[in-house]
Amino acid sequence: MSAKDVPTVAKRNDPAALEPYAKSRSTLAENVPAGMVPEWFRPDQLDAKCRPHEIGNAATGYLTVAGWQVVHKSDGVVTGRGPEAGSNRTDTTVTKGDLVLCMLPKEEYAKYAVIERKRDALVSERLTRGEKHSFGQNTNFRTRTVGGRDGLEADTNEVLQGVA
């Protein structure tokens, strides 16, 4: 029997590969005004976040950030999954479950990255020296996320207390 006589199997017709999202798109906000950064907060955080507040600590220094602005449905911002099922139609804020959407100018938002870079440098220095604990308040390695804030160059994400 020669190679020409051996039956061949037809080429597979596999479906196109699906690439999962790296991050959920349910909290993406579209039509956000230029120069503004959206972020979701729990209702119990709004009192502190919606007025000027300090970030940082004695080791990193402090910066004052302007208050976040709560986003209302009349602002035209659209979120990833549309209106929340069963949401209160009389509420004018843009919400996802218990979270409330807020906005802050990019210049103010950049202050978070400055403090995070300083905190990262301090933590890295302490780890290099062999310290295993006492990295200062507000540093929780269990909830720390590497990658930086969207649109800003930062070494870590969600480090500051209340910025989760």
C-alpha positions in Angstrom: 0.0 0.0 0.0 1.4 3.4 -0.9 1.0 6.8 0.8 -1.6 7.8 -1.9 -3.8 4.9 -0.9 -4.0 5.8 2.8 -7.3 7.7 3.5 -6.9 11.1 5.1 -9.1 12.8 7.6 -10.8 16.0 6.6 -9.4 19.2 8.1 -11.1 20.1 11.4 -13.5 22.9 11.4 -13.0 24.2 15.0 -14.9 27.3 16.1 -12.9 30.5 16.6 -11.2 30.7 20.0 -12.9 32.8 22.6 -10.8 35.1 24.6 -12.1 35.8 28.1 -12.0 39.3 29.3 -9.2 40.2 31.7 -11.6 42.3 33.7 -15.4 42.2 34.0 -17.1 44.8 31.8 -20.1 45.1 34.0 -18.8 48.2 35.7 -17.4 50.0 32.7 -18.8 53.5 32.3 -19.3 55.0 28.8 -20.0 58.6 27.8 -17.9 59.8 30.8 -17.0 63.5 30.2 -13.5 64.1 28.9 -11.0 64.7 31.6 -13.0 62.8 34.3 -12.2 59.4 35.8 -15.1 57.1 37.0 -14.9 54.9 40.1 -17.4 52.9 42.1 -17.9 53.4 45.9 -20.0 51.9 48.6 -22.6 54.2 50.0 -20.8 54.3 53.4 -17.7 55.7 51.7 -19.6 58.6 50.0 -19.5 61.0 52.9 -15.7 60.9 53.1 -15.1 60.7 49.3 -17.5 63.4 48.2 -15.7 66.2 50.0 -12.0 67.2 49.9 -9.9 64.6 51.8 -6.3 63.8 52.6 -4.6 60.7 51.3 -1.2 59.2 52.4 0.4 59.0 55.7 3.4 60.3 57.6 5.8 58.1 55.7 4.6 59.0 52.2 3.5 62.5 52.9 0.0 63.8 52.4 -2.0 65.1 49.4 -5.4 66.7 49.5 -7.8 65.4 46.8 -10.9 67.2 45.7 -14.3 65.6 46.5 -15.7 63.0 44.1 -18.9 63.9 42.2 -21.8 61.4 42.3 -22.9 60.6 38.8 -26.6 61.0 38.0 -28.6 59.3 35.3 -29.3 62.7 33.7 -25.5 63.0 33.1 -25.8 60.5 30.2 -23.2 58.1 31.5 -24.0 54.5 30.5 -22.7 51.4 32.4 -21.7 48.0 31.0 -24.8 46.0 31.6 -27.5 48.7 31.4 -30.0 49.4 34.1 -29.9 47.1 37.1 -32.8 44.7 37.3 -35.2 45.7 40.0 -33.5 49.0 40.7 -35.4 51.9 42.2 -36.5 53.9 39.1 -36.9 57.0 41.3 -33.3 57.0 42.3 -31.3 59.4 40.1 -27.8 58.1 40.9 -26.0 55.6 38.6 -25.6 52.4 40.7 -24.6 48.7 40.3 -26.0 46.7 43.2 -24.8 48.6 46.3 -22.1 50.6 44.5 -22.5 54.2 43.4 -20.7 55.7 40.4 -18.6 58.8 41.1 -16.3 60.9 38.9 -13.1 62.9 39.6 -11.0 65.1 37.3 -7.9 63.3 36.0 -5.5 65.8 37.6 -7.0 65.0 41.1 -7.1 61.3 40.4 -3.4 61.3 39.6 -2.6 62.2 43.2 -3.6 58.7 44.2 -0.9 57.2 41.9 1.7 59.6 43.4 1.0 58.3 46.9 0.8 54.7 45.8 4.2 55.0 44.1 5.7 56.4 47.3 4.1 53.7 49.4 5.4 51.0 46.9 8.9 52.3 47.2 8.8 52.2 51.0 7.4 48.7 51.0 10.0 47.5 48.5 12.8 49.1 50.6 11.5 47.4 53.7 11.2 44.0 52.0 14.7 44.4 50.6 15.9 44.9 54.2 14.2 41.6 55.2 11.3 43.1 57.2 8.3 40.8 57.3 5.7 43.1 58.9 5.0 46.6 60.1 4.5 48.1 56.6 2.5 51.0 58.0 -1.2 51.5 58.1 -3.5 50.9 55.2 -1.2 48.4 53.5 -3.0 45.1 53.2 -1.2 42.5 51.0 -4.2 40.2 50.8 -6.2 42.9 48.9 -3.4 44.4 47.0 -3.6 44.3 43.2 -0.7 44.7 40.9 -1.2 46.6 37.7 -1.8 50.2 38.4 -4.8 52.4 38.0 -6.6 52.5 34.6 -5.0 55.2 32.4 -2.3 56.1 34.9 1.2 54.6 35.5 1.3 53.2 39.0 2.9 50.1 40.4 -0.1 48.9 42.4 -3.8 49.3 42.7 -6.3 49.7 45.5 -3.8 50.3 48.2 -5.2 53.3 50.0 -7.8 52.8 52.7 -11.2 53.3 51.3 -10.2 53.3 47.6 -11.5 49.8 47.0 
